Amino acid sequence: TLDASVQDATLTRKHNYVQKFLDWASGERLRPNDVLPANETVLCNYAATFAGRTAGGTARAHISAIKGWTLHKGQPWLGGERLNSVLNGVERRAPPSSFRPPRAPVKESYLAFLHTDLDLDGTDGKEFAIVAAADLMFFGQLRAGEVLPKSPDTACYDLESYLESPTMANQTHKERALFSSPAPRPAETEAKPRLSLPRHLLPAQSLQWRNTSGSIVLAQETLSLHIATQQANYTV
């Protein structure tokens, strides 16, 4: 029952973390009763092996998996303040490669520029697809990979694989609805509905268009964000 409460990928990762701890304990020639439950000295020694090699969050994730495994086996958790101090030290000694610069924020003003700069009163389906994707990702707090296909090949496009959160994958209720919200448009067009389509119509009727030869074209991953970023660069 506990295993079913988390995603398969999460469960596999935690099992791998525990196995890594067991392999380390075997290499240290620890006895079984030194491993389950592991005393704080053992836990501190193991946590220290991450110093200078990984981010602090990675070390904490490994220790958390060991804690969950220990409690699941009905044993007491013996980690305490010393272990927490070691983990803090691991975090301070994290290698530079474990830090990434923060992503530039996508601002509502960028969407306003898209709505203004693109011709949304014409018949260019590509421009409608760009705006639909950009609005959907911004107001739905979605990543491009959750909305846009990775391949331009329509034969490889599975509509049902999009707009479905990983946390909902094992739940029976998977339907979603999208409702319109105030759009960053000029005042004279603000009354027009921006995006109000049920899940089964997205992105099939919003994020694809016909090109000049009449062929269906899919908005590939990163297309709208790339264009939005490029357009926004002209405003700063």
N, C-alpha and C positions, 0 to 999 in steps of 0.2 A: 504494500500500500504506500509506504514511504517512497519507494522507488518510482511509483507511478505519479507522484506529485511533482516531479521535475521533468524537464525535457530530456530526451535520450542523449543528446549531445552533452548536456550538463552532467548527467549521470556518468557517462563515459569519461568525461574529463576528471570528475572527482575520483572515480575508480583508478584512473591512471595516476593521480596525485598520491593516493594511498599506496599504490603499488610501488611508486618511486620511493616513498618513505620506507616501505618494507625492504626494498632492495638495499637502501642505504643502511638500514639496521642490520641486515645480513652481512654487509661488508664490514660493519663495525663489530661484528660478532656479539651482538646483543642477544640475550636470552628472551624467549617468548614472553615471560612475565615482565621483562623490561620494556616490551613494545606495546603490550595491551594489558593494563593501561600504561602508557608511557609517562614516566615522571617528568617533572619540569626541567630537570637537567638534560635529559635526553631530547626533549622538545627544543630547548634552547640551543643545544649543539646542532640539531638538524636545521633549525631556522638560520643559524649563523652560516650555514653552507651557501645561502643565497646572497650573502653580502658581496657587493661589488659585481654581481653577475646578473641580477634581475631587478626589476622595480619592486618597491616595497609591497605594492598591491599583489604582486605575483606570489611573494612569500606568504602573505596573509591568506591568500586563497588556498595555498597548499596546507597551511596549518588548519584552516577552517575545515577542509576536507577530512583531515585526520581527526579533528574534534568530532565531526559528524559521524565518522566511522566508529570512533570509540564509544560514543553515546549509543549508537545503534546496536552495538554489541553488548550493551548493558553495563558498561564499565564507567567509572567516574573520570571526569576530565580534570587533569592535574595541572593544567597550564594556569599561570597567574601573572603577577606583576613583573617578575623577572623575564618571562617570555615576552610580554608586551614591550619591555624595554629593549630586548634584543631585536624585535621586529621594528621598533622605531629606529634602531641603529642601522638595520638593513635598508630601511627607507632612505636614510640620510646618505648612505653609501651607494645608492643606485647609480649605475653607469649612465653617462650622458645619452647613450643610444636608447635608453628607456623613456626619455622625455621627447615629446613631440610638440612643436609649436601649435598653439590653439588655431583652429580654423577661423578664417575670416567670417564674421556673421553675415547672414543674408537678411537684409533689412526690407521692411515694407516699402521703403522708397524705391528700392530696385524694381519691385513689382509695378509700382506706379510708373516708372520709366518704361517698362516693357509695354504696359497697356497704352501708354501714350505714343511710343515709338513705332509699335507694330500696327499694321493695317487690319483692324478687327471689324471694319465695315465692308471689307472686300470679300473675295472668294478664295483667298489663299489658305488652304487647309493647314499648311505647315505652320503658319503664324498662329492659327487658333490652337493647334496642338501644343505649341511652345508655351503659350499663355496658360492653357488648361493644366499642363504638367507643372509649370512653375507655381501656379496658384494652389494646386492640390498638394504639392509637397510642402509649401510654406504654411498654409492654414491647417493642414492635416499633420504637420510635424513628421513628415515621412522622408526617408532617404530615397535617392533616385533609384536604387536597386529594388525598392519595394514597389515601385510604380512602373518603371520603364523596362522594357525587355533589353537583354544584353546583345541580341542578335537582330540584324535587319531582316532576317529570313522569316516571312510570315508563317511558313510551315512549322517553324520551331517555336512559335508563340503560343503559350498556354495561358489563356485568360484567367483560369482558375488559380494559377500560381501567384497571382499578384493581388495586392490589397488584402493580404492575409498576414496578420502579425504572427511571428514565431511563437509567442506565448499563447496563441489561440489554436495552434496546430492540432492539439489533442482534445479539443473541445468540440462538442457536436454542433454548437451554434456558431457558424462561421460567416453568416451574412453581415454585410455592412451597408450603411446608407450614407450618402454624402449630401449635405445640405448647403445651400448657398449662404454666404456670409458677406458682409460689406466689402466691396471690391475697391482697390485703389485706382478708381477711374475718375475722369473729369466729372464735375457736378451734373452736366447735362446728360450723361449716360449712366449715372450711378443707379438709376432705378431699374436698369436692365438686369435680369438674373445673370450672375457670373458663371456659376457652376452648380447645377442641381441635377445630378444623375444618379440612379441606383447603381449598386455594385456591378450588376451583370452588364451594364453598358460601359463600364470603365475597364481598361482604357480603350476598348475596341472602337468606340465612337467618338472619343475625345483625343486620344493620343496617337492617332494614325490619320493619314490623309492620302489623297490620290495625287500623284505627280502629273506633269504635263502629258505623259504618255498614257495616263489612265491607270497606272499600276498603284497598288496599295503600298504605302511606305509607313514603316513603324518608327516612332520616336525612340531612338536608342538611348540606353542609359547614359547619363551625363549631358545629353543634348541640350535640354532646356536650361540646366544649371550653368552650363558652359556659356550659352548665349546670354543668359541673364547676367553672368559675371562680366562678360565682355562689354555688354551694353552699359552696365553700371560703372565700368571703369571710366567712361566718358563723362560721368557726372561728378567725379571727385577731382 
